Amino acid sequence: MEPWLLDLLVCPKCRGELTYEQDPESLVCAADRLRYEVRDGIPILLIDEARPLEAAGGV
């Protein structure tokens, strides 16, 4: 994902910063603990399609 694009994109839920992760390719909002999938290089920034982050330590 291009760095300039990451500077423009924000979480659609809270308007917070998104972090790019490569495995699986996704954008993560730490504030809302949501993961937005990236399909074929296109971020899917739909709240209804976001997945919750797994709890640390498998809890």
N, CA, C and O atoms as a GROMACS GRO file, in nm:
protein
  236
    1MET      N    1   0.085  -0.117   0.000
    1MET     CA    2   0.000   0.000   0.000
    1MET      C    3   0.090   0.124   0.000
    1MET      O    4   0.189   0.131   0.072
    2GLU      N    5   0.054   0.219  -0.081
    2GLU     CA    6   0.133   0.342  -0.094
    2GLU      C    7   0.126   0.426   0.035
    2GLU      O    8   0.018   0.444   0.091
    3PRO      N    9   0.241   0.477   0.081
    3PRO     CA   10   0.242   0.558   0.204
    3PRO      C   11   0.154   0.683   0.194
    3PRO      O   12   0.092   0.721   0.294
    4TRP      N   13   0.148   0.746   0.079
    4TRP     CA   14   0.065   0.867   0.065
    4TRP      C   15  -0.083   0.834   0.081
    4TRP      O   16  -0.160   0.917   0.130
    5LEU      N   17  -0.123   0.713   0.040
    5LEU     CA   18  -0.261   0.672   0.055
    5LEU      C   19  -0.295   0.649   0.202
    5LEU      O   20  -0.403   0.685   0.248
    6LEU      N   21  -0.202   0.589   0.275
    6LEU     CA   22  -0.224   0.567   0.419
    6LEU      C   23  -0.241   0.699   0.493
    6LEU      O   24  -0.315   0.706   0.592
    7ASP      N   25  -0.173   0.803   0.447
    7ASP     CA   26  -0.185   0.934   0.511
    7ASP      C   27  -0.325   0.993   0.493
    7ASP      O   28  -0.370   1.073   0.575
    8LEU      N   29  -0.394   0.953   0.386
    8LEU     CA   30  -0.527   1.007   0.356
    8LEU      C   31  -0.641   0.928   0.420
    8LEU      O   32  -0.745   0.985   0.454
    9LEU      N   33  -0.621   0.798   0.437
    9LEU     CA   34  -0.728   0.712   0.486
    9LEU      C   35  -0.744   0.720   0.637
    9LEU      O   36  -0.645   0.729   0.710
   10VAL      N   37  -0.868   0.718   0.683
   10VAL     CA   38  -0.899   0.715   0.826
   10VAL      C   39  -1.005   0.609   0.852
   10VAL      O   40  -1.073   0.565   0.759
   11CYS      N   41  -1.019   0.570   0.975
   11CYS     CA   42  -1.121   0.474   1.013
   11CYS      C   43  -1.259   0.535   0.988
   11CYS      O   44  -1.285   0.647   1.032
   12PRO      N   45  -1.346   0.464   0.918
   12PRO     CA   46  -1.479   0.519   0.890
   12PRO      C   47  -1.568   0.530   1.015
   12PRO      O   48  -1.666   0.603   1.015
   13LYS      N   49  -1.532   0.458   1.120
   13LYS     CA   50  -1.613   0.461   1.242
   13LYS      C   51  -1.576   0.578   1.334
   13LYS      O   52  -1.663   0.652   1.380
   14CYS      N   53  -1.446   0.595   1.360
   14CYS     CA   54  -1.403   0.696   1.458
   14CYS      C   55  -1.319   0.809   1.397
   14CYS      O   56  -1.284   0.905   1.466
   15ARG      N   57  -1.286   0.796   1.269
   15ARG     CA   58  -1.199   0.892   1.199
   15ARG      C   59  -1.056   0.891   1.252
   15ARG      O   60  -0.981   0.988   1.236
   16GLY      N   61  -1.020   0.780   1.317
   16GLY     CA   62  -0.886   0.765   1.374
   16GLY      C   63  -0.787   0.711   1.271
   16GLY      O   64  -0.822   0.680   1.158
   17GLU      N   65  -0.663   0.700   1.314
   17GLU     CA   66  -0.553   0.653   1.230
   17GLU      C   67  -0.565   0.504   1.203
   17GLU      O   68  -0.606   0.426   1.289
   18LEU      N   69  -0.528   0.465   1.081
   18LEU     CA   70  -0.526   0.324   1.042
   18LEU      C   71  -0.382   0.280   1.023
   18LEU      O   72  -0.299   0.357   0.973
   19THR      N   73  -0.351   0.158   1.063
   19THR     CA   74  -0.219   0.101   1.048
   19THR      C   75  -0.226  -0.012   0.946
   19THR      O   76  -0.317  -0.095   0.951
   20TYR      N   77  -0.130  -0.014   0.854
   20TYR     CA   78  -0.127  -0.117   0.750
   20TYR      C   79  -0.057  -0.241   0.802
   20TYR      O   80   0.051  -0.233   0.860
   21GLU      N   81  -0.119  -0.357   0.780
   21GLU     CA   82  -0.057  -0.486   0.814
   21GLU      C   83  -0.056  -0.572   0.688
   21GLU      O   84  -0.151  -0.570   0.610
   22GLN      N   85   0.054  -0.648   0.670
   22GLN     CA   86   0.069  -0.727   0.548
   22GLN      C   87   0.011  -0.868   0.558
   22GLN      O   88  -0.028  -0.924   0.456
   23ASP      N   89   0.006  -0.925   0.678
   23ASP     CA   90  -0.040  -1.063   0.690
   23ASP      C   91  -0.142  -1.077   0.801
   23ASP      O   92  -0.102  -1.084   0.917
   24PRO      N   93  -0.269  -1.082   0.774
   24PRO     CA   94  -0.330  -1.067   0.642
   24PRO      C   95  -0.331  -0.921   0.600
   24PRO      O   96  -0.330  -0.831   0.685
   25GLU      N   97  -0.333  -0.897   0.469
   25GLU     CA   98  -0.330  -0.759   0.420
   25GLU      C   99  -0.457  -0.688   0.466
   25GLU      O  100  -0.568  -0.724   0.427
   26SER      N  101  -0.438  -0.587   0.549
   26SER     CA  102  -0.551  -0.517   0.608
   26SER      C  103  -0.508  -0.384   0.667
   26SER      O  104  -0.389  -0.356   0.681
   27LEU      N  105  -0.608  -0.303   0.701
   27LEU     CA  106  -0.588  -0.178   0.772
   27LEU      C  107  -0.653  -0.195   0.908
   27LEU      O  108  -0.765  -0.243   0.919
   28VAL      N  109  -0.580  -0.155   1.013
   28VAL     CA  110  -0.625  -0.179   1.151
   28VAL      C  111  -0.646  -0.047   1.223
   28VAL      O  112  -0.561   0.043   1.219
   29CYS      N  113  -0.761  -0.037   1.290
   29CYS     CA  114  -0.788   0.077   1.379
   29CYS      C  115  -0.770   0.026   1.522
   29CYS      O  116  -0.850  -0.054   1.570
   30ALA      N  117  -0.665   0.073   1.588
   30ALA     CA  118  -0.637   0.029   1.725
   30ALA      C  119  -0.742   0.082   1.822
   30ALA      O  120  -0.775   0.014   1.919
   31ALA      N  121  -0.795   0.201   1.798
   31ALA     CA  122  -0.893   0.261   1.889
   31ALA      C  123  -1.022   0.179   1.894
   31ALA      O  124  -1.077   0.157   2.002
   32ASP      N  125  -1.070   0.135   1.779
   32ASP     CA  126  -1.195   0.057   1.773
   32ASP      C  127  -1.170  -0.092   1.772
   32ASP      O  128  -1.264  -0.171   1.780
   33ARG      N  129  -1.042  -0.133   1.763
   33ARG     CA  130  -1.002  -0.274   1.756
   33ARG      C  131  -1.073  -0.345   1.640
   33ARG      O  132  -1.131  -0.453   1.656
   34LEU      N  133  -1.066  -0.279   1.522
   34LEU     CA  134  -1.127  -0.333   1.401
   34LEU      C  135  -1.022  -0.351   1.292
   34LEU      O  136  -0.926  -0.275   1.283
   35ARG      N  137  -1.044  -0.454   1.210
   35ARG     CA  138  -0.955  -0.482   1.097
   35ARG      C  139  -1.038  -0.470   0.969
   35ARG      O  140  -1.142  -0.534   0.954
   36TYR      N  141  -0.989  -0.386   0.876
   36TYR     CA  142  -1.054  -0.367   0.747
   36TYR      C  143  -0.970  -0.439   0.642
   36TYR      O  144  -0.852  -0.411   0.626
   37GLU      N  145  -1.032  -0.531   0.569
   37GLU     CA  146  -0.964  -0.611   0.469
   37GLU      C  147  -0.921  -0.526   0.349
   37GLU      O  148  -0.987  -0.428   0.314
   38VAL      N  149  -0.809  -0.565   0.287
   38VAL     CA  150  -0.764  -0.505   0.162
   38VAL      C  151  -0.775  -0.616   0.056
   38VAL      O  152  -0.708  -0.719   0.066
   39ARG      N  153  -0.859  -0.593  -0.044
   39ARG     CA  154  -0.879  -0.692  -0.152
   39ARG      C  155  -0.824  -0.638  -0.282
   39ARG      O  156  -0.865  -0.531  -0.328
   40ASP      N  157  -0.732  -0.711  -0.342
   40ASP     CA  158  -0.670  -0.672  -0.469
   40ASP      C  159  -0.618  -0.529  -0.464
   40ASP      O  160  -0.629  -0.453  -0.561
   41GLY      N  161  -0.559  -0.492  -0.348
   41GLY     CA  162  -0.501  -0.360  -0.332
   41GLY      C  163  -0.601  -0.250  -0.299
   41GLY      O  164  -0.564  -0.134  -0.290
   42ILE      N  165  -0.728  -0.286  -0.281
   42ILE     CA  166  -0.833  -0.187  -0.252
   42ILE      C  167  -0.882  -0.206  -0.108
   42ILE      O  168  -0.934  -0.312  -0.075
   43PRO      N  169  -0.865  -0.104  -0.023
   43PRO     CA  170  -0.914  -0.116   0.114
   43PRO      C  171  -1.067  -0.113   0.118
   43PRO      O  172  -1.130  -0.026   0.057
   44ILE      N  173  -1.126  -0.208   0.189
   44ILE     CA  174  -1.271  -0.217   0.204
   44ILE      C  175  -1.307  -0.150   0.337
   44ILE      O  176  -1.307  -0.215   0.442
   45LEU      N  177  -1.336  -0.021   0.332
   45LEU     CA  178  -1.360   0.057   0.453
   45LEU      C  179  -1.509   0.069   0.483
   45LEU      O  180  -1.564   0.178   0.493
   46LEU      N  181  -1.572  -0.046   0.497
   46LEU     CA  182  -1.712  -0.053   0.534
   46LEU      C  183  -1.721  -0.108   0.676
   46LEU      O  184  -1.670  -0.215   0.705
   47ILE      N  185  -1.787  -0.034   0.764
   47ILE     CA  186  -1.796  -0.074   0.904
   47ILE      C  187  -1.860  -0.213   0.916
   47ILE      O  188  -1.818  -0.293   1.000
   48ASP      N  189  -1.960  -0.241   0.835
   48ASP     CA  190  -2.030  -0.370   0.842
   48ASP      C  191  -1.941  -0.487   0.802
   48ASP      O  192  -1.969  -0.601   0.840
   49GLU      N  193  -1.835  -0.462   0.726
   49GLU     CA  194  -1.746  -0.570   0.683
   49GLU      C  195  -1.618  -0.578   0.766
   49GLU      O  196  -1.536  -0.668   0.744
   50ALA      N  197  -1.600  -0.487   0.861
   50ALA     CA  198  -1.481  -0.490   0.946
   50ALA      C  199  -1.491  -0.609   1.041
   50ALA      O  200  -1.599  -0.652   1.080
   51ARG      N  201  -1.374  -0.661   1.077
   51ARG     CA  202  -1.367  -0.774   1.171
   51ARG      C  203  -1.298  -0.727   1.298
   51ARG      O  204  -1.202  -0.650   1.293
   52PRO      N  205  -1.346  -0.774   1.413
   52PRO     CA  206  -1.281  -0.737   1.540
   52PRO      C  207  -1.144  -0.800   1.549
   52PRO      O  208  -1.122  -0.911   1.499
   53LEU      N  209  -1.051  -0.729   1.613
   53LEU     CA  210  -0.918  -0.784   1.638
   53LEU      C  211  -0.929  -0.894   1.743
   53LEU      O  212  -1.012  -0.886   1.833
   54GLU      N  213  -0.845  -0.995   1.731
   54GLU     CA  214  -0.843  -1.102   1.828
   54GLU      C  215  -0.786  -1.049   1.960
   54GLU      O  216  -0.699  -0.962   1.960
   55ALA      N  217  -0.834  -1.101   2.068
   55ALA     CA  218  -0.783  -1.063   2.200
   55ALA      C  219  -0.641  -1.116   2.217
   55ALA      O  220  -0.609  -1.226   2.171
   56ALA      N  221  -0.557  -1.039   2.281
   56ALA     CA  222  -0.418  -1.080   2.306
   56ALA      C  223  -0.418  -1.199   2.401
   56ALA      O  224  -0.493  -1.203   2.499
   57GLY      N  225  -0.332  -1.297   2.372
   57GLY     CA  226  -0.319  -1.413   2.458
   57GLY      C  227  -0.430  -1.514   2.442
   57GLY      O  228  -0.443  -1.606   2.523
   58GLY      N  229  -0.511  -1.498   2.336
   58GLY     CA  230  -0.617  -1.594   2.310
   58GLY      C  231  -0.732  -1.588   2.407
   58GLY      O  232  -0.805  -1.686   2.422
   59VAL      N  233  -0.752  -1.475   2.474
   59VAL     CA  234  -0.860  -1.460   2.572
   59VAL      C  235  -0.988  -1.422   2.504
   59VAL      O  236  -1.090  -1.405   2.571
   0.00000   0.00000   0.00000
